[in-house]
């Protein structure tokens, strides 16, 4: 059996938990198309954040950092929360590393928590439609599908998938392609879900750099 290096394990884990690009040739969602398909995606919907949005997106980034701590399972740095119109919130971080389950992205864990605590996707359809998910990074196709089927009406996210890809390439230059060549968020926008991002890019990318450096044996200012 081939020995797998720590670097290779980290690279695979990060790519499994990343998102998707905003481009696909022929894609017709209400999004600004890429100039060179699949390589330089543009932001397709970015509106100024309200004070409330900024507060909760910052919190999602904090949650991502919390999930990387040893006492939390040393997970990958992704966090999410959902806020309902009445102010109720639920929070979750990525638990892929803790459970060895590549489907346990922050958004998936978050929605499981919501529905396990009494929310019903049919009975509470009105509440879900008015809710906002805040994600520290652009949700992937799997999470986008879960958001769609859950009936969530709005998503605000931090760093984009394309920006994540650039960070990965700094540490893993041999990576050929770390993104699914299509737009998960564009697909949600196409069916009327309000998508707004990327935002707070410096804050959300900083934690990615710190986590990768830590996992590769370098200094991690977040490590307690």
Rosetta blueprint (number, residue, H / E / L):
1 X L
2 X L
3 X L
4 X L
5 X L
6 X H
7 X H
8 X H
9 X H
10 X H
11 X H
12 X H
13 X H
14 X H
15 X H
16 X H
17 X L
18 X L
19 X L
20 X E
21 X L
22 X L
23 X L
24 X L
25 X L
26 X L
27 X L
28 X L
29 X L
30 X L
31 X L
32 X L
33 X L
34 X L
35 X L
36 X L
37 X L
38 X L
39 X L
40 X L
41 X L
42 X L
43 X L
44 X L
45 X E
46 X L
47 X L
48 X L
49 X L
50 X L
51 X H
52 X H
53 X H
54 X H
55 X H
56 X H
57 X H
58 X H
59 X H
60 X H
61 X H
62 X H
63 X H
64 X H
65 X H
66 X H
67 X H
68 X L
69 X L
70 X H
71 X H
72 X H
73 X L
74 X L
75 X L
76 X L
77 X L
78 X L
79 X E
80 X E
81 X E
82 X E
83 X E
84 X L
85 X L
86 X L
87 X L
88 X L
89 X E
90 X E
91 X E
92 X E
93 X E
94 X L
95 X L
96 X H
97 X H
98 X H
99 X H
100 X L
101 X L
102 X L
103 X L
104 X L
105 X L
106 X H
107 X H
108 X H
109 X H
110 X H
111 X H
112 X H
113 X H
114 X H
115 X H
116 X H
117 X L
118 X L
119 X L
120 X L
121 X L
122 X L
123 X L
124 X L
125 X H
126 X H
127 X H
128 X H
129 X H
130 X L
131 X L
132 X E
133 X E
134 X E
135 X E
136 X E
137 X E
138 X L
139 X L
140 X L
141 X H
142 X H
143 X H
144 X H
145 X H
146 X H
147 X H
148 X H
149 X H
150 X H
151 X L
152 X L
153 X L
154 X E
155 X E
156 X E
157 X E
158 X E
159 X E
160 X L
161 X H
162 X H
163 X H
164 X H
165 X H
166 X H
167 X H
168 X H
169 X H
170 X H
171 X H
172 X L
173 X L
174 X L
175 X L
176 X L
177 X L
178 X L
179 X L
180 X E
181 X L
182 X L
183 X L
184 X H
185 X H
186 X H
187 X H
188 X H
189 X H
190 X H
191 X L
192 X L
193 X L
194 X E
195 X E
196 X E
197 X E
198 X L
199 X L
200 X L
201 X H
202 X H
203 X H
204 X H
205 X H
206 X H
207 X H
208 X H
209 X H
210 X H
211 X H
212 X H
213 X H
214 X H
215 X H
216 X L
217 X L
218 X L
219 X L
220 X L
221 X L
222 X L
223 X L
224 X L
